Structures are given as structure tokens and as C-alpha cells.
């Protein structure tokens, strides 16, 4: 039912804020049932309104069964009776699914509507309710009878494709679903209908969606390389506000983890703006005292020109001051980063051991944008993050090759981090080494500060230069300085005044 890897510590953070403003409170007073999935409850504004019928749509493999089991087990944990009615899977299969997540189904009732005898030659298989032999009304009558004997508060029907085959007639099918809805509403029971959309006409059943009180759609997006990207959408929730749009989710060992779409405006700013020092006086002088908290700094330049090293210096200096820093690296192996830091006099491992500096290597093929943003939110809200480094945006871009709105997602992320007082450092490698360089995507307008790196030729050597070309939060130097790495140190030289055209890569001597 999903990946075998376990990321419980990286799933949806408990500290998600409610997605509604104070003037929306009147719209969410209805009693709600928690689904057992923190991120989904956050999207729904607290959970599913009690006593209604809900439709969960998704192709096979999107996690409908896992979601439904979590819904029932959450109710069992709150002493609410739950019942799982299955017409497509056997009880043994459901128990195996639950066991793969470390769950026990002893606290819920599983009503199996498939033949227990697997011998195809046996006549006994036709004595139990079977889709091809039994009328829909008889099947529903049997289910209602079981419900009356158990009196559950949460019920799951899996799946509606079997109901469609039993009904054969769309009008009859709709009438039976309506009757089912009225019956369970009278019992004040919350009902989930799972639809795998495999039956003819089931790919876009608008009639069923109109009947349901709410509709949850699960989607699986294929990628040319790497894991599938899964996302969900609350298509409808009557009388309630909810967070619209698509939200990434994953199926881990332990259940479905949902990563709500980040909306920066939901998070109120609350910090005092201060200067963030790199620990190098000459580099801080370029920014007239350093970059500011609550701002984003983009380090742009060709590959190998020192962007990651300079950004690393800010994270290391923050850890030296006793402030929490986090580095996400997409491009560079962790061992290589640690070796390079050690060679430049930065004892990164000491701060990793103390927990003040965390470094995580991200595989772009194994993570979705929503999951990555969720990891950032968790560490910001739970560990009071002060400095964040993302190396690089090229790797972040590769993690979402089919995304058309990368700049909008980055805008929300950077706005959120700014409101939380986090100093964010982003690196981006440009194509080309000398002369005109090009960026894979233009996001320089999103950053509060831009530090530009260039190679230039001087006296038969290839050298590095850097200059601050933008700083929204205050004044900055407009000089161009030389950057060198020598004797285990990062050195920022004086302003280059005897040459013109340094940033073009072809300087002319004017001194």
C-alpha cells in the first residue's frame, strides 16, 4: 500500500495553525470528527462534520483503504464504534494492510461481503452475497441489518464500483445511495464511501458528488523518474470553510501523511529585525552590517564559484552564536560538504552533535514539494529555526519537473519564513562560466537580497568576484570584491578598483 520507509518524524507537524480567520468561526461550529490524519484535519478545519455521507475518490493505489482505516481507528481510540463494510477485499487482506502499518483491527468491525470459499468449483460461493447474483436492494438490506446490530458511529463502504455493478441501472443506483444517505443520517452516523473509479461511468460521477456532503479526491501523478507524486483536493464540503487547492500527501509506514498547502497570510509576523553576521567582517561590510532576520538572500553565479561555501558560513556562524540553523542540500553529497567545511576551518560536526546545526541531504526523485515545505515548517515551528540554507534551487526545481507555478510556491515559502523571522539563504547555479550567464528560472525578484558571484581573468589566473546587487532592507556596498579560499579560510578582499568589466568576466586594466 505504500513505501516501506518510515518518516514519522517528518510527517505533518502538530503545530499547524487553523486555516481560518476569526470571522470564519461561525462557519465551523458544527461537531467534527478527527480523521486521524493531522494534515487532513488541518485542511478540513478540524475534521469532517459529524453525521453526514462523504465520498472518497481515487484510482487504485492512491491510499483510500489506508485513509479509511485511519478514520475508523481514530474513532476507536475515542471509544467510537467503527464498521468497515467490504465488497471488494477480504477481511484477511484488510488485516494485512493494517498490519503493514503496525495497526490492529481488533477495535473495529469488518463486515465481509465477499465469498469466504475461494474454491471456484464450489457451489457455496453463490450462497453468499455476490455482485453478479444478488440484487443491490438485498445487499443494502443485509448491510443495514448488520449496522443495526452494531450501532456504529463511523462506517466505511468499500467500494462503490460493486454497488454500480449490482444496480445495473444508474437511476436505481442513485435512489439506493439516497436511501442509504437518509438512513445513516437518521442514525447520526458518519459514512465514508470509497470509489476506485474503475466501473464504467465512475470516472467522473457528478450525480454521486451532488449527493455527498463532502468529496475528497485522491490523485496519483506519474513522473518519468523517481517516486509517484500523490496529491489530494477537497472538492466539496457543504456549509464549511476549508483550504482549497491541491495538497501533497504520501503513504508511509504508519499511514497517510498529508502536507497542507502553505498559505503565508495565515501566519502572523512576530519578531524583532536584527542583523545576521557571517563571522567575516569584510563580507558583513558588503551588506553594511550583515543581512537581516526575516529576509531571503539569493546567491547567484556559475558552478563552483563559492555560493554554497559563503551560505554555509552564515549557517555555521549562527550555530556558533547558539542559534538553530538548518541546511538542505539537493546537489552535494553530505560527506563532500562536511569535508569541504572542515578544510575551511568550520567544525560542522561539533554543532551537529549539539543539535544547533542540522544538515539533510534531499533526493529530488524521492520527495514532493509539499513534503519538503512541511519539513521546513516543522523545524521552524518546533525548534525555533533562525537560519535556513537551501542548496540549491536547481535541485528544488528538479524535484518538481512538472510544476508550472514554482515561483508562486517559492513566494509563499519565503513570505512565511520572513514572517517567522528566519534568515533564508538560497543558492542558484547559472549556466555558463564567463560572459553572459543564464538562470534556469528567474526568481531574483522574490529575494530581498541578491549576492552575485562571477569568474574573471586576471594576470593569467581565473579568479572569483562577488558583489551585492540588491538589498531591500537597507543600504549596501556597491563595490566588487575578490573572493578567495586560502590556508583553510574564506577571504574577502578589498574593492577591485583598478579593473572595469570584472562582472563580465573580461576585465580591463584602468589603474
C-alpha positions as CSV (number, residue, x, y, z in Angstrom):
1,X,0.0,0.0,0.0
2,X,2.9,2.4,0.0
3,X,6.6,2.9,0.6
4,X,8.3,0.9,3.3
5,X,10.3,3.8,4.5
6,X,9.3,5.4,7.8
7,X,9.2,9.2,8.2
8,X,7.0,9.6,11.2
9,X,9.2,12.4,12.5
10,X,8.8,14.3,9.2
11,X,5.1,13.9,8.8
12,X,2.6,16.7,9.2
13,X,3.6,18.9,12.2
14,X,1.3,19.1,15.2
15,X,1.7,22.9,15.2
16,X,-0.3,23.7,12.0
17,X,-2.3,26.8,12.5
18,X,-6.0,26.8,11.7
19,X,-6.6,27.9,8.1
20,X,-9.4,30.3,9.0
21,X,-9.7,33.8,10.3
22,X,-11.6,34.9,13.4
23,X,-14.6,36.0,11.4
24,X,-14.9,32.4,10.0
25,X,-15.5,30.8,13.4
26,X,-19.3,30.8,12.9
27,X,-18.8,28.5,9.9
28,X,-17.0,25.8,11.7
29,X,-19.0,25.3,15.0
30,X,-20.5,22.1,13.8
31,X,-19.3,19.0,15.7
32,X,-16.4,17.5,13.8
33,X,-14.8,14.1,13.7
34,X,-11.0,13.9,13.6
35,X,-9.8,11.7,10.7
36,X,-6.6,10.5,12.4
37,X,-4.5,12.4,9.8
38,X,-3.3,15.7,11.2
39,X,-2.7,17.4,7.8
40,X,-6.2,16.4,6.5
41,X,-7.9,17.7,9.7
42,X,-6.0,21.0,9.2
43,X,-7.3,21.2,5.6
44,X,-10.8,20.5,6.8
45,X,-10.7,23.0,9.6
46,X,-10.8,20.4,12.4
47,X,-12.2,17.3,10.7
48,X,-15.3,16.0,9.0
49,X,-18.7,17.4,10.2
50,X,-20.4,14.6,12.0
51,X,-23.4,12.6,10.8
52,X,-23.0,13.0,7.0
53,X,-22.1,11.0,3.9
54,X,-18.7,11.6,2.3
55,X,-17.2,10.4,-0.9
56,X,-13.5,9.5,-1.2
57,X,-12.5,9.2,-4.8
58,X,-9.2,7.9,-6.2
59,X,-7.6,5.4,-8.6
60,X,-6.3,2.1,-7.2
61,X,-3.2,2.6,-5.2
62,X,-3.9,6.2,-4.1
63,X,-4.4,5.2,-0.4
64,X,-8.2,5.1,0.0
65,X,-8.2,2.0,2.2
66,X,-5.4,3.3,4.4
67,X,-7.2,6.6,4.9
68,X,-10.4,4.8,5.7
69,X,-8.7,2.6,8.3
70,X,-7.1,5.6,9.9
71,X,-10.5,7.2,10.1
72,X,-12.0,4.2,11.9
73,X,-9.0,3.6,14.2
74,X,-9.1,7.3,15.3
75,X,-12.8,6.8,16.2
76,X,-11.9,3.6,18.1
77,X,-9.3,5.5,20.1
78,X,-12.1,7.8,21.2
79,X,-14.4,5.0,22.2
80,X,-16.5,5.4,19.0
81,X,-17.7,2.2,17.3
82,X,-16.5,1.7,13.7
83,X,-17.5,-0.7,10.9
84,X,-15.8,-1.5,7.7
85,X,-18.0,-3.0,5.0
86,X,-16.0,-4.5,2.2
87,X,-17.4,-5.8,-1.1
88,X,-14.0,-5.9,-2.9
89,X,-11.4,-7.0,-0.4
90,X,-11.5,-9.9,2.0
91,X,-11.1,-9.4,5.8
92,X,-7.7,-11.1,5.6
93,X,-6.5,-8.5,3.1
94,X,-7.7,-5.6,5.2
95,X,-5.9,-7.1,8.2
96,X,-2.7,-7.4,6.2
97,X,-3.0,-3.8,5.1
98,X,-3.4,-2.7,8.8
99,X,-0.5,-4.9,9.9
100,X,1.8,-3.3,7.3
101,X,1.3,0.0,9.2
102,X,1.6,-1.6,12.6
103,X,-2.1,-1.4,13.4
104,X,-4.6,-3.9,14.8
105,X,-8.2,-4.1,13.6
106,X,-9.5,-5.7,16.8
107,X,-11.2,-2.5,17.8
108,X,-13.3,-2.2,14.6
109,X,-15.8,-4.5,13.0
110,X,-15.1,-5.7,9.5
111,X,-18.1,-7.0,7.6
112,X,-17.0,-9.0,4.6
113,X,-19.5,-9.2,1.7
114,X,-17.4,-11.5,-0.5
115,X,-17.4,-15.3,-0.6
116,X,-15.3,-16.9,2.1
117,X,-14.8,-20.0,0.0
118,X,-12.2,-19.4,-2.7
119,X,-12.8,-22.8,-4.4
120,X,-14.1,-21.7,-7.9
121,X,-15.8,-25.1,-8.3
122,X,-17.8,-24.9,-5.2
123,X,-21.4,-24.1,-5.2
124,X,-21.1,-22.5,-1.8
125,X,-19.7,-19.3,-3.3
126,X,-23.2,-18.5,-4.7
127,X,-24.9,-18.7,-1.3
128,X,-23.1,-15.6,0.0
129,X,-23.8,-12.1,-1.3
130,X,-22.0,-11.8,-4.6
131,X,-22.2,-8.8,-7.0
132,X,-23.2,-10.9,-10.1
133,X,-26.0,-12.8,-8.4
134,X,-27.6,-10.7,-5.7
135,X,-29.8,-7.6,-6.2
136,X,-28.5,-4.3,-4.8
137,X,-31.5,-3.9,-2.5
138,X,-30.9,-7.2,-0.9
139,X,-27.2,-6.4,-0.3
140,X,-28.1,-3.0,1.3
141,X,-30.7,-4.6,3.4
142,X,-28.1,-7.1,4.7
143,X,-25.7,-4.2,5.5
144,X,-28.4,-2.2,7.2
145,X,-29.2,-5.2,9.4
146,X,-25.6,-5.5,10.4
147,X,-25.4,-1.8,11.2
148,X,-28.5,-2.1,13.4
149,X,-26.9,-4.8,15.4
150,X,-23.6,-3.0,15.9
151,X,-24.9,0.7,16.0
152,X,-21.6,2.2,14.8
153,X,-20.8,5.9,14.8
154,X,-18.3,5.6,11.8
155,X,-18.9,3.4,8.8
156,X,-16.8,2.8,5.6
157,X,-18.2,1.2,2.4
158,X,-15.6,-0.2,0.0
159,X,-16.2,0.1,-2.8
160,X,-18.9,1.8,-4.8
161,X,-17.9,0.0,-8.0
162,X,-19.5,-3.1,-6.7
163,X,-22.7,-1.2,-5.9
164,X,-22.8,0.1,-9.5
165,X,-22.5,-3.4,-10.9
166,X,-25.3,-4.6,-8.7
167,X,-27.6,-1.8,-9.6
168,X,-27.0,-2.0,-13.4
169,X,-29.4,1.0,-13.8
170,X,-28.0,4.5,-13.0
171,X,-31.4,5.7,-11.7
172,X,-31.7,2.8,-9.4
173,X,-28.2,3.2,-8.2
174,X,-28.8,6.8,-7.3
175,X,-32.0,6.1,-5.5
176,X,-30.3,3.4,-3.3
177,X,-27.5,5.8,-2.4
178,X,-30.0,8.5,-1.5
179,X,-31.9,5.9,0.7
180,X,-28.6,4.9,2.3
181,X,-27.8,8.6,3.0
182,X,-31.1,9.2,4.7
183,X,-30.9,6.0,6.7
184,X,-27.4,6.8,8.2
185,X,-28.3,10.5,8.7
186,X,-31.1,9.3,11.0
187,X,-28.6,7.3,13.0
188,X,-26.3,10.3,13.3
189,X,-23.6,8.1,11.7
190,X,-20.8,9.3,9.6
191,X,-20.3,7.4,6.4
192,X,-17.4,7.2,4.0
193,X,-18.0,5.8,0.6
194,X,-14.8,4.7,-1.3
195,X,-14.8,4.9,-5.1
196,X,-11.9,3.5,-7.1
197,X,-13.5,4.9,-10.3
198,X,-12.9,1.6,-12.2
199,X,-16.5,1.0,-13.1
200,X,-17.9,2.3,-16.3
201,X,-19.1,5.9,-15.9
202,X,-17.4,6.1,-12.5
203,X,-14.5,8.3,-13.6
204,X,-16.5,11.4,-13.0
205,X,-19.7,10.6,-11.2
206,X,-21.2,14.1,-10.8
207,X,-24.5,12.7,-9.6
208,X,-22.9,10.9,-6.7
209,X,-20.8,14.0,-5.9
210,X,-24.0,16.1,-5.7
211,X,-25.5,13.6,-3.1
212,X,-22.4,13.5,-0.9
213,X,-22.0,16.1,1.9
214,X,-18.3,16.3,1.1
215,X,-15.9,14.9,-1.6
216,X,-12.2,14.1,-1.1
217,X,-10.3,13.4,-4.3
218,X,-7.0,11.5,-4.3
219,X,-4.7,11.6,-7.3
220,X,-1.5,9.8,-8.3
221,X,0.8,11.7,-10.8
222,X,3.3,9.7,-12.7
223,X,6.8,11.0,-13.0
224,X,9.4,9.9,-15.7
225,X,11.9,9.2,-12.9
226,X,11.5,8.7,-9.1
227,X,8.5,8.1,-6.9
228,X,4.9,8.9,-7.7
229,X,3.7,12.2,-6.6
230,X,0.4,12.0,-4.8
231,X,-1.9,14.9,-4.1
232,X,-5.5,15.4,-2.7
233,X,-8.2,18.0,-3.1
234,X,-11.2,18.8,-1.0
235,X,-13.6,19.1,-3.9
236,X,-16.6,19.9,-1.8
237,X,-17.6,20.3,1.9
238,X,-21.1,21.7,2.4
239,X,-21.6,24.6,4.9
240,X,-17.9,24.6,5.9
241,X,-14.8,26.5,5.0
242,X,-11.7,24.5,4.0
243,X,-8.3,25.1,2.5
244,X,-8.8,24.9,-1.3
245,X,-6.4,23.7,-3.9
246,X,-4.1,20.6,-4.1
247,X,-2.2,19.3,-1.2
248,X,0.6,16.7,-1.5
249,X,0.5,13.6,0.6
250,X,2.4,10.3,0.9
251,X,1.7,6.8,2.1
252,X,4.3,5.9,4.7
253,X,4.7,3.0,7.2
254,X,2.3,4.3,9.8
255,X,-0.4,5.7,7.5
256,X,-1.2,8.6,5.2
257,X,0.7,11.8,5.8
258,X,-0.9,14.9,4.3
259,X,1.1,18.2,3.7
260,X,-1.3,21.1,3.5
261,X,-0.6,23.8,1.0
262,X,1.3,26.7,2.7
263,X,-0.5,30.0,2.8
264,X,1.8,32.7,4.2
265,X,-1.1,35.1,5.1
266,X,-2.3,32.7,7.8
267,X,0.9,33.2,9.9
268,X,1.2,36.4,11.8
269,X,4.6,38.1,11.9
270,X,6.2,38.4,15.3
271,X,10.0,39.1,15.5
272,X,12.4,41.9,16.0
273,X,14.6,42.6,13.0
274,X,18.3,42.1,13.7
275,X,21.5,41.8,11.6
276,X,22.7,38.3,10.9
277,X,26.5,38.1,10.8
278,X,28.6,35.8,8.7
279,X,31.5,35.9,11.1
280,X,33.6,37.6,8.3
281,X,33.9,41.4,8.8
282,X,34.6,42.1,5.1
283,X,31.5,40.1,4.0
284,X,29.3,41.8,6.5
285,X,30.6,45.1,5.3
286,X,29.2,44.4,1.9
287,X,25.8,44.3,3.5
288,X,26.6,47.3,5.8
289,X,26.5,45.1,8.9
290,X,25.1,41.9,7.6
291,X,21.9,40.5,6.2
292,X,18.7,40.9,8.3
293,X,16.5,38.4,10.0
294,X,13.2,37.8,8.2
295,X,14.8,38.3,4.8
296,X,15.8,36.0,2.0
297,X,19.2,36.1,0.3
298,X,19.8,34.7,-3.2
299,X,23.4,33.7,-4.1
300,X,23.7,33.5,-7.9
301,X,26.6,32.6,-10.0
302,X,28.3,29.8,-12.1
303,X,29.0,26.4,-10.7
304,X,32.0,26.2,-8.3
305,X,32.3,30.0,-7.6
306,X,31.7,29.7,-3.9
307,X,28.0,30.2,-3.4
308,X,27.5,27.2,-1.1
309,X,30.6,28.0,0.9
310,X,29.5,31.5,1.6
311,X,26.0,30.4,2.5
312,X,27.4,27.7,4.8
313,X,29.4,30.3,6.6
314,X,26.2,32.0,7.7
315,X,24.7,28.8,9.0
316,X,27.9,27.9,10.8
317,X,28.2,31.4,12.4
318,X,24.6,31.1,13.6
319,X,25.4,27.8,15.3
320,X,28.4,29.4,16.9
321,X,26.1,32.0,18.4
322,X,23.8,29.3,19.8
323,X,21.1,29.8,17.2
324,X,19.4,27.0,15.4
325,X,20.5,26.6,11.7
326,X,19.3,24.1,9.1
327,X,20.9,23.1,5.7
328,X,19.0,21.3,3.0
329,X,21.4,20.1,0.2
330,X,20.0,18.8,-3.0
331,X,23.2,18.7,-5.1
332,X,26.1,18.0,-2.9
333,X,26.8,14.7,-1.0
334,X,26.8,15.1,2.7
335,X,30.3,13.7,3.1
336,X,31.6,16.1,0.5
337,X,30.0,19.1,2.3
338,X,31.5,18.1,5.6
339,X,35.0,17.6,4.1
340,X,34.9,21.0,2.4
341,X,33.7,22.7,5.6
342,X,36.5,21.1,7.6
343,X,39.1,22.2,5.1
344,X,37.9,25.8,5.5
345,X,38.1,25.8,9.3
346,X,34.5,25.1,10.1
347,X,34.0,22.4,12.6
348,X,30.5,21.5,11.5
349,X,30.3,18.1,13.3
350,X,30.6,19.8,16.7
351,X,27.5,21.8,16.1
352,X,25.7,18.8,14.5
353,X,26.4,16.9,17.7
354,X,24.9,19.7,19.8
355,X,21.8,19.9,17.6
356,X,22.4,23.6,16.7
357,X,23.2,22.8,13.1
358,X,21.3,20.2,11.1
359,X,22.2,19.1,7.6
360,X,19.9,16.9,5.5
361,X,20.6,15.6,2.0
362,X,17.5,15.6,-0.2
363,X,17.0,13.3,-3.1
364,X,14.9,15.2,-5.6
365,X,13.5,12.0,-7.0
366,X,12.1,10.8,-3.7
367,X,10.3,13.9,-2.3
368,X,7.4,16.1,-3.3
369,X,7.3,19.9,-2.9
370,X,4.6,19.7,-0.2
371,X,6.6,17.2,1.9
372,X,9.7,19.4,1.6
373,X,7.9,22.5,2.7
374,X,6.3,20.5,5.6
375,X,9.8,19.6,6.8
376,X,10.8,23.2,6.8
377,X,7.6,24.2,8.7
378,X,8.1,21.6,11.3
379,X,11.6,22.7,12.2
380,X,10.7,26.4,12.1
381,X,7.7,26.0,14.5
382,X,9.1,23.2,16.8
383,X,12.7,24.1,17.0
384,X,12.8,27.9,16.6
385,X,14.9,28.0,13.4
386,X,16.9,31.1,12.8
387,X,18.9,30.4,9.7
388,X,17.9,28.2,6.7
389,X,20.0,27.3,3.7
390,X,18.7,25.6,0.6
391,X,21.4,24.4,-1.7
392,X,20.3,24.7,-4.4
393,X,17.2,26.0,-6.1
394,X,18.3,24.0,-9.2
395,X,17.8,20.8,-7.2
396,X,14.5,22.1,-5.8
397,X,13.4,22.7,-9.4
398,X,14.3,19.2,-10.4
399,X,12.1,17.9,-7.5
400,X,9.1,19.3,-9.3
401,X,9.7,18.9,-13.0
402,X,6.0,19.2,-13.9
403,X,5.3,22.3,-11.7
404,X,4.1,25.3,-13.6
405,X,3.9,27.6,-10.6
406,X,7.3,27.2,-8.9
407,X,7.7,31.0,-8.4
408,X,4.3,31.1,-6.6
409,X,5.3,28.3,-4.3
410,X,8.6,29.9,-3.5
411,X,6.8,33.2,-2.9
412,X,4.6,31.6,-0.2
413,X,7.5,29.8,1.4
414,X,9.8,32.9,1.5
415,X,6.9,35.1,2.8
416,X,6.2,32.5,5.6
417,X,9.9,32.3,6.6
418,X,10.2,36.1,6.6
419,X,7.2,36.4,8.9
420,X,8.8,33.9,11.3
421,X,12.0,35.9,11.4
422,X,14.1,33.3,9.6
423,X,17.1,34.4,7.6
424,X,16.9,32.3,4.4
425,X,19.8,31.7,2.1
426,X,19.2,30.2,-1.4
427,X,21.8,29.3,-3.9
428,X,21.2,29.0,-7.7
429,X,23.7,27.9,-10.3
430,X,23.7,29.8,-13.5
431,X,24.5,28.3,-16.9
432,X,27.9,29.4,-18.3
433,X,31.2,30.5,-16.7
434,X,32.3,33.6,-18.5
435,X,30.5,36.4,-20.2
436,X,26.7,36.1,-20.3
437,X,25.2,33.6,-17.9
438,X,21.6,32.4,-17.7
439,X,19.4,31.2,-14.9
440,X,17.1,28.2,-15.2
441,X,14.3,30.3,-13.8
442,X,14.2,34.0,-12.9
443,X,13.3,34.4,-9.2
444,X,15.7,37.2,-8.3
445,X,12.7,39.5,-7.8
446,X,11.4,37.2,-5.0
447,X,14.6,37.6,-2.9
448,X,15.1,40.5,-0.6
449,X,18.9,40.4,-1.1
450,X,20.9,39.2,-4.1
451,X,24.6,38.4,-3.9
452,X,26.2,37.9,-7.3
453,X,29.2,35.7,-8.0
454,X,31.4,35.8,-11.1
455,X,34.6,34.4,-12.5
456,X,37.1,36.8,-14.1
457,X,40.5,36.5,-15.6
458,X,43.4,38.4,-14.2
459,X,47.2,38.0,-14.8
460,X,46.7,34.6,-16.4
461,X,44.6,33.3,-13.5
462,X,40.9,32.6,-13.1
463,X,39.6,34.4,-10.0
464,X,36.3,34.9,-8.2
465,X,34.4,38.1,-7.5
466,X,31.3,38.9,-5.6
467,X,29.0,41.9,-5.2
468,X,25.7,42.8,-3.6
469,X,23.4,44.0,-6.3
470,X,20.2,44.3,-4.2
471,X,19.1,44.7,-0.6
472,X,15.6,45.7,0.2
473,X,16.0,46.1,3.9
474,X,18.7,48.8,3.9
475,X,21.8,50.2,2.2
476,X,24.6,48.1,0.9
477,X,28.1,48.5,-0.6
478,X,28.2,48.8,-4.4
479,X,31.7,47.6,-4.7
480,X,33.0,44.5,-6.3
481,X,35.3,42.4,-4.1
482,X,37.5,39.4,-4.8
483,X,36.7,36.1,-3.1
484,X,39.4,33.6,-2.3
485,X,39.8,30.3,-0.3
486,X,43.3,30.1,1.0
487,X,45.0,28.5,4.0
488,X,41.8,27.0,5.3
489,X,40.0,30.3,5.3
490,X,37.3,32.2,3.4
491,X,38.8,35.6,2.5
492,X,37.0,38.7,1.1
493,X,39.5,41.1,-0.4
494,X,39.3,44.9,-0.8
495,X,37.2,46.6,-3.5
496,X,38.6,45.9,-7.0
497,X,39.2,49.5,-8.3
498,X,41.9,49.0,-10.9
499,X,39.8,47.0,-13.3
500,X,36.5,47.6,-15.2
501,X,34.3,44.8,-16.5
502,X,35.0,42.3,-13.8
503,X,31.4,41.1,-13.7
504,X,31.5,40.4,-17.4
505,X,34.4,38.0,-17.0
506,X,36.7,40.1,-19.2
507,X,38.2,42.9,-17.0
508,X,40.1,45.9,-18.5
509,X,43.0,47.4,-16.5
510,X,42.3,51.0,-15.7
511,X,44.7,51.6,-12.8
